[in-house]
Amino acid sequence: MSRSPIDKDQTRKVRFLNPAYYAENASPDRVKRLRALERAPVRGRGRTSALLISGCDDFESSWDSSFNGRPNGAFTRIALDALRDGKPESYGAWHKLIRASLPSSAHPQKPNLLATASQKKWPIFE
């Protein structure tokens, strides 16, 4: 897999939107729905049908940068490059290709794949 060059003149940054923003700008109905979700029982890993691939761990930040003169999130750029260059056949293989480039010294984020063993074998986007 070829790595996308990071532009030296572009400043790296982390985007963060404070959760309080949502509370301050939410309609009363939205606040009710969010509070109901907070009280809903959480299903354990492996017992759900959802598969989640994310740019970083829950306690980390996802980095933005510039690649070949184009601003992009680091995870998005690396994930797209991995799809194009590595041609992975499963989510597990795709995640492995992404993890070959992230975390890095320029982008210290650890991409996550939350899925069961069988889900990791699923063909991508099918």
TORPA-4810 file (N, C-alpha, C, O; in nm, 3 decimals):
<nodes>
NODE_1_0.084_-0.117_0.000_0.000_0.000_0.000_0.089_0.123_0.000_0.183_0.131_0.078_M
NODE_2_0.060_0.220_-0.086_0.138_0.343_-0.087_0.081_0.436_0.018_-0.040_0.442_0.041_S
NODE_3_0.170_0.508_0.081_0.127_0.602_0.184_0.107_0.739_0.123_0.184_0.781_0.036_R
NODE_4_0.004_0.809_0.167_-0.020_0.944_0.118_0.075_1.039_0.187_0.084_1.039_0.310_S
NODE_5_0.148_1.120_0.111_0.240_1.214_0.175_0.164_1.321_0.249_0.062_1.371_0.202_P
NODE_6_0.215_1.357_0.367_0.155_1.464_0.447_0.225_1.592_0.407_0.348_1.599_0.406_I
NODE_7_0.148_1.694_0.373_0.206_1.822_0.336_0.275_1.885_0.456_0.217_1.895_0.564_D
NODE_8_0.397_1.927_0.436_0.477_1.986_0.544_0.424_2.124_0.584_0.438_2.164_0.700_K
NODE_9_0.363_2.198_0.490_0.317_2.333_0.519_0.181_2.336_0.588_0.137_2.443_0.632_D
NODE_10_0.114_2.225_0.597_-0.019_2.219_0.657_-0.007_2.183_0.805_0.063_2.088_0.840_Q
NODE_11_-0.072_2.257_0.890_-0.071_2.230_1.033_-0.168_2.117_1.064_-0.282_2.118_1.019_T
NODE_12_-0.120_2.020_1.141_-0.208_1.913_1.185_-0.300_1.969_1.293_-0.261_2.059_1.367_R
NODE_13_-0.420_1.916_1.301_-0.511_1.962_1.405_-0.609_1.852_1.440_-0.632_1.759_1.362_K
NODE_14_-0.667_1.864_1.556_-0.770_1.773_1.603_-0.900_1.852_1.604_-0.905_1.964_1.655_V
NODE_15_-1.005_1.792_1.549_-1.136_1.855_1.556_-1.210_1.799_1.676_-1.209_1.678_1.699_R
NODE_16_-1.274_1.886_1.750_-1.347_1.844_1.868_-1.468_1.934_1.884_-1.454_2.057_1.885_F
NODE_17_-1.583_1.876_1.897_-1.704_1.952_1.923_-1.752_1.911_2.061_-1.789_1.796_2.084_L
NODE_18_-1.752_2.006_2.150_-1.790_1.981_2.288_-1.933_1.927_2.294_-2.023_1.984_2.232_N
NODE_19_-1.956_1.818_2.368_-2.091_1.762_2.379_-2.193_1.862_2.433_-2.312_1.849_2.406_P
NODE_20_-2.147_1.962_2.509_-2.239_2.063_2.562_-2.307_2.139_2.448_-2.418_2.189_2.465_A
NODE_21_-2.242_2.149_2.333_-2.301_2.216_2.218_-2.435_2.153_2.183_-2.533_2.224_2.157_Y
NODE_22_-2.440_2.021_2.184_-2.565_1.952_2.150_-2.673_1.981_2.252_-2.789_2.000_2.215_Y
NODE_23_-2.638_1.983_2.379_-2.737_2.009_2.483_-2.790_2.152_2.473_-2.910_2.175_2.491_A
NODE_24_-2.701_2.248_2.446_-2.742_2.388_2.438_-2.828_2.415_2.315_-2.913_2.505_2.318_E
NODE_25_-2.807_2.341_2.208_-2.876_2.368_2.082_-2.981_2.264_2.045_-3.031_2.263_1.933_N
NODE_26_-3.013_2.177_2.137_-3.108_2.069_2.108_-3.251_2.112_2.140_-3.276_2.186_2.235_A
NODE_27_-3.343_2.064_2.059_-3.485_2.088_2.086_-3.526_2.002_2.205_-3.460_1.902_2.234_S
NODE_28_-3.634_2.038_2.274_-3.681_1.957_2.387_-3.709_1.811_2.348_-3.682_1.720_2.427_P
NODE_29_-3.763_1.789_2.227_-3.789_1.651_2.183_-3.659_1.573_2.166_-3.650_1.457_2.204_D
NODE_30_-3.558_1.638_2.109_-3.428_1.572_2.091_-3.366_1.537_2.226_-3.309_1.429_2.243_R
NODE_31_-3.376_1.628_2.321_-3.322_1.602_2.455_-3.391_1.480_2.516_-3.324_1.396_2.577_V
NODE_32_-3.523_1.468_2.501_-3.596_1.351_2.553_-3.545_1.222_2.489_-3.521_1.123_2.558_K
NODE_33_-3.529_1.225_2.355_-3.481_1.105_2.285_-3.340_1.068_2.330_-3.310_0.950_2.349_R
NODE_34_-3.253_1.168_2.345_-3.115_1.140_2.389_-3.113_1.082_2.530_-3.037_0.990_2.558_L
NODE_35_-3.195_1.136_2.618_-3.200_1.084_2.755_-3.254_0.942_2.758_-3.208_0.860_2.838_R
NODE_36_-3.351_0.911_2.671_-3.404_0.775_2.662_-3.295_0.679_2.614_-3.284_0.567_2.664_A
NODE_37_-3.214_0.723_2.519_-3.104_0.639_2.471_-3.001_0.614_2.581_-2.946_0.504_2.591_L
NODE_38_-2.974_0.715_2.663_-2.879_0.700_2.773_-2.924_0.592_2.872_-2.841_0.522_2.930_E
NODE_39_-3.056_0.580_2.890_-3.109_0.483_2.986_-3.131_0.345_2.925_-3.156_0.248_2.997_R
NODE_40_-3.122_0.336_2.793_-3.146_0.208_2.726_-3.038_0.108_2.762_-2.921_0.146_2.778_A
NODE_41_-3.074_-0.020_2.776_-2.972_-0.121_2.807_-2.870_-0.132_2.694_-2.904_-0.126_2.576_P
NODE_42_-2.746_-0.149_2.732_-2.637_-0.162_2.635_-2.608_-0.309_2.612_-2.589_-0.384_2.708_V
NODE_43_-2.606_-0.349_2.489_-2.575_-0.489_2.457_-2.425_-0.504_2.450_-2.354_-0.414_2.405_R
NODE_44_-2.376_-0.617_2.495_-2.232_-0.642_2.497_-2.176_-0.667_2.359_-2.248_-0.701_2.265_G
NODE_45_-2.046_-0.649_2.346_-1.977_-0.677_2.220_-1.999_-0.822_2.180_-2.002_-0.911_2.265_R
NODE_46_-2.013_-0.843_2.053_-2.029_-0.979_2.004_-2.173_-1.027_2.002_-2.204_-1.127_1.938_G
NODE_47_-2.262_-0.956_2.069_-2.403_-0.996_2.070_-2.488_-0.902_1.987_-2.611_-0.904_1.996_R
NODE_48_-2.426_-0.822_1.907_-2.499_-0.726_1.826_-2.474_-0.753_1.678_-2.377_-0.820_1.643_T
NODE_49_-2.560_-0.703_1.593_-2.541_-0.724_1.450_-2.466_-0.608_1.387_-2.440_-0.609_1.267_S
NODE_50_-2.430_-0.508_1.467_-2.360_-0.391_1.414_-2.210_-0.417_1.405_-2.152_-0.489_1.487_A
NODE_51_-2.151_-0.356_1.305_-2.006_-0.357_1.288_-1.964_-0.212_1.288_-2.026_-0.130_1.220_L
NODE_52_-1.859_-0.177_1.362_-1.815_-0.039_1.371_-1.667_-0.030_1.338_-1.585_-0.099_1.399_L
NODE_53_-1.634_0.055_1.243_-1.495_0.086_1.215_-1.482_0.236_1.238_-1.559_0.315_1.184_I
NODE_54_-1.384_0.275_1.320_-1.371_0.415_1.357_-1.226_0.460_1.348_-1.134_0.378_1.345_S
NODE_55_-1.209_0.590_1.345_-1.076_0.648_1.329_-0.987_0.642_1.450_-0.865_0.655_1.438_G
NODE_56_-1.045_0.621_1.568_-0.963_0.619_1.689_-1.038_0.550_1.804_-1.157_0.522_1.794_C
NODE_57_-0.964_0.526_1.911_-1.025_0.474_2.033_-1.116_0.581_2.094_-1.106_0.698_2.058_D
NODE_58_-1.204_0.540_2.185_-1.297_0.633_2.249_-1.227_0.748_2.320_-1.280_0.859_2.325_D
NODE_59_-1.111_0.723_2.375_-1.040_0.823_2.455_-0.938_0.904_2.374_-0.866_0.986_2.430_F
NODE_60_-0.933_0.880_2.244_-0.838_0.951_2.157_-0.909_1.053_2.070_-1.032_1.066_2.074_E
NODE_61_-0.831_1.125_1.992_-0.884_1.221_1.895_-0.842_1.178_1.756_-0.734_1.123_1.737_S
NODE_62_-0.927_1.205_1.658_-0.894_1.179_1.518_-0.833_1.305_1.459_-0.882_1.416_1.480_S
NODE_63_-0.725_1.286_1.385_-0.649_1.398_1.332_-0.690_1.435_1.191_-0.726_1.350_1.110_W
NODE_64_-0.686_1.565_1.165_-0.701_1.619_1.030_-0.564_1.664_0.984_-0.479_1.702_1.065_D
NODE_65_-0.541_1.659_0.854_-0.414_1.702_0.799_-0.435_1.739_0.654_-0.548_1.757_0.609_S
NODE_66_-0.327_1.751_0.580_-0.333_1.778_0.438_-0.250_1.672_0.367_-0.136_1.645_0.406_S
NODE_67_-0.307_1.612_0.264_-0.241_1.507_0.188_-0.239_1.549_0.041_-0.344_1.572_-0.019_F
NODE_68_-0.120_1.561_-0.015_-0.106_1.604_-0.155_-0.182_1.733_-0.182_-0.245_1.749_-0.287_N
NODE_69_-0.176_1.826_-0.086_-0.241_1.956_-0.104_-0.389_1.959_-0.078_-0.454_2.061_-0.101_G
NODE_70_-0.445_1.847_-0.031_-0.590_1.840_-0.007_-0.616_1.810_0.140_-0.565_1.711_0.193_R
NODE_71_-0.695_1.895_0.207_-0.728_1.866_0.347_-0.812_1.739_0.359_-0.902_1.715_0.278_P
NODE_72_-0.781_1.660_0.459_-0.853_1.534_0.478_-0.829_1.484_0.620_-0.727_1.514_0.682_N
NODE_73_-0.925_1.409_0.671_-0.902_1.338_0.795_-0.800_1.228_0.772_-0.804_1.161_0.668_G
NODE_74_-0.710_1.208_0.866_-0.605_1.107_0.848_-0.664_0.968_0.829_-0.623_0.895_0.738_A
NODE_75_-0.760_0.930_0.913_-0.820_0.797_0.902_-0.887_0.780_0.765_-0.868_0.677_0.700_F
NODE_76_-0.964_0.878_0.723_-1.035_0.868_0.595_-0.937_0.851_0.480_-0.957_0.765_0.393_T
NODE_77_-0.831_0.931_0.478_-0.733_0.923_0.369_-0.664_0.786_0.368_-0.651_0.725_0.262_R
NODE_78_-0.620_0.739_0.484_-0.551_0.610_0.494_-0.646_0.497_0.457_-0.607_0.403_0.387_I
NODE_79_-0.772_0.504_0.504_-0.871_0.399_0.474_-0.899_0.391_0.325_-0.909_0.282_0.268_A
NODE_80_-0.914_0.507_0.260_-0.938_0.508_0.115_-0.818_0.455_0.038_-0.833_0.380_-0.059_L
NODE_81_-0.698_0.494_0.081_-0.576_0.443_0.016_-0.567_0.291_0.031_-0.529_0.221_-0.062_D
NODE_82_-0.603_0.241_0.150_-0.597_0.097_0.175_-0.696_0.022_0.086_-0.666_-0.087_0.036_A
NODE_83_-0.815_0.079_0.065_-0.913_0.017_-0.025_-0.862_0.013_-0.169_-0.873_-0.088_-0.238_L
NODE_84_-0.806_0.126_-0.212_-0.760_0.136_-0.350_-0.636_0.051_-0.376_-0.631_-0.024_-0.474_R
NODE_85_-0.536_0.061_-0.288_-0.408_-0.004_-0.313_-0.401_-0.149_-0.265_-0.340_-0.234_-0.330_D
NODE_86_-0.465_-0.177_-0.152_-0.456_-0.310_-0.094_-0.564_-0.406_-0.139_-0.548_-0.528_-0.131_G
NODE_87_-0.675_-0.350_-0.188_-0.789_-0.430_-0.234_-0.828_-0.540_-0.135_-0.835_-0.658_-0.171_K
NODE_88_-0.853_-0.502_-0.007_-0.890_-0.603_0.092_-1.024_-0.667_0.060_-1.112_-0.604_0.001_P
NODE_89_-1.039_-0.791_0.099_-1.163_-0.863_0.070_-1.257_-0.871_0.190_-1.371_-0.916_0.177_E
NODE_90_-1.211_-0.828_0.308_-1.295_-0.833_0.427_-1.267_-0.711_0.515_-1.167_-0.641_0.497_S
NODE_91_-1.358_-0.687_0.610_-1.338_-0.576_0.702_-1.213_-0.597_0.788_-1.141_-0.502_0.816_Y
NODE_92_-1.188_-0.719_0.828_-1.068_-0.749_0.908_-0.941_-0.719_0.830_-0.847_-0.663_0.886_G
NODE_93_-0.938_-0.757_0.703_-0.820_-0.731_0.619_-0.803_-0.581_0.595_-0.691_-0.530_0.594_A
NODE_94_-0.914_-0.511_0.577_-0.909_-0.366_0.556_-0.853_-0.299_0.681_-0.766_-0.212_0.671_W
NODE_95_-0.903_-0.339_0.797_-0.856_-0.281_0.923_-0.706_-0.306_0.941_-0.634_-0.218_0.988_H
NODE_96_-0.661_-0.424_0.905_-0.519_-0.457_0.917_-0.434_-0.365_0.827_-0.327_-0.320_0.868_K
NODE_97_-0.481_-0.339_0.707_-0.409_-0.247_0.617_-0.406_-0.105_0.674_-0.303_-0.037_0.666_L
NODE_98_-0.517_-0.061_0.729_-0.522_0.073_0.790_-0.424_0.081_0.906_-0.351_0.180_0.920_I
NODE_99_-0.423_-0.022_0.990_-0.335_-0.023_1.108_-0.187_-0.030_1.071_-0.101_-0.004_1.155_R
NODE_100_-0.156_-0.064_0.947_-0.017_-0.061_0.902_0.033_0.084_0.892_0.153_0.108_0.896_A
NODE_101_-0.060_0.179_0.878_-0.022_0.320_0.865_-0.061_0.406_0.986_-0.003_0.512_1.007_S
NODE_102_-0.155_0.362_1.064_-0.200_0.435_1.182_-0.199_0.343_1.303_-0.243_0.229_1.290_L
NODE_103_-0.152_0.385_1.418_-0.103_0.518_1.447_0.035_0.544_1.386_0.109_0.451_1.354_P
NODE_104_0.066_0.672_1.371_0.197_0.713_1.322_0.244_0.830_1.408_0.169_0.880_1.492_S
NODE_105_0.367_0.873_1.388_0.416_0.986_1.467_0.340_1.114_1.432_0.321_1.200_1.517_S
NODE_106_0.296_1.126_1.307_0.220_1.244_1.266_0.074_1.238_1.311_0.012_1.342_1.336_A
NODE_107_0.020_1.118_1.321_-0.122_1.099_1.356_-0.132_0.987_1.461_-0.152_0.871_1.426_H
NODE_108_-0.119_1.024_1.588_-0.119_0.923_1.695_-0.259_0.878_1.734_-0.302_0.899_1.847_P
NODE_109_-0.328_0.817_1.641_-0.461_0.764_1.667_-0.464_0.618_1.628_-0.398_0.577_1.532_Q
NODE_110_-0.540_0.540_1.702_-0.545_0.395_1.680_-0.683_0.358_1.626_-0.779_0.352_1.703_K
NODE_111_-0.696_0.332_1.495_-0.825_0.294_1.439_-0.881_0.166_1.503_-0.807_0.073_1.535_P
NODE_112_-1.010_0.165_1.519_-1.080_0.055_1.585_-1.169_-0.022_1.487_-1.224_0.035_1.393_N
NODE_113_-1.181_-0.150_1.510_-1.280_-0.233_1.442_-1.351_-0.313_1.551_-1.293_-0.403_1.611_L
NODE_114_-1.477_-0.278_1.576_-1.557_-0.349_1.675_-1.652_-0.441_1.599_-1.748_-0.395_1.537_L
NODE_115_-1.625_-0.570_1.605_-1.703_-0.667_1.531_-1.676_-0.806_1.586_-1.575_-0.830_1.652_A
NODE_116_-1.767_-0.896_1.559_-1.745_-1.036_1.596_-1.643_-1.096_1.499_-1.612_-1.036_1.396_T
NODE_117_-1.593_-1.213_1.532_-1.498_-1.282_1.443_-1.559_-1.307_1.306_-1.492_-1.293_1.203_A
NODE_118_-1.687_-1.344_1.303_-1.751_-1.369_1.173_-1.774_-1.239_1.096_-1.763_-1.238_0.973_S
NODE_119_-1.805_-1.131_1.165_-1.825_-1.003_1.098_-1.695_-0.953_1.035_-1.698_-0.891_0.928_Q
NODE_120_-1.584_-0.979_1.099_-1.455_-0.935_1.044_-1.425_-1.003_0.910_-1.342_-0.954_0.834_K
NODE_121_-1.493_-1.115_0.882_-1.475_-1.186_0.756_-1.575_-1.140_0.649_-1.565_-1.182_0.534_K
NODE_122_-1.670_-1.055_0.685_-1.768_-1.007_0.589_-1.699_-0.936_0.473_-1.600_-0.866_0.493_W
NODE_123_-1.750_-0.955_0.351_-1.700_-0.877_0.238_-1.731_-0.729_0.259_-1.836_-0.697_0.313_P
NODE_124_-1.644_-0.642_0.218_-1.662_-0.499_0.239_-1.779_-0.447_0.155_-1.790_-0.477_0.036_I
NODE_125_-1.864_-0.368_0.220_-1.977_-0.297_0.157_-2.079_-0.389_0.091_-2.146_-0.348_-0.004_F
NODE_126_-2.093_-0.511_0.138_-2.197_-0.599_0.083_-2.302_-0.628_0.186_-2.398_-0.700_0.158_E
</nodes>
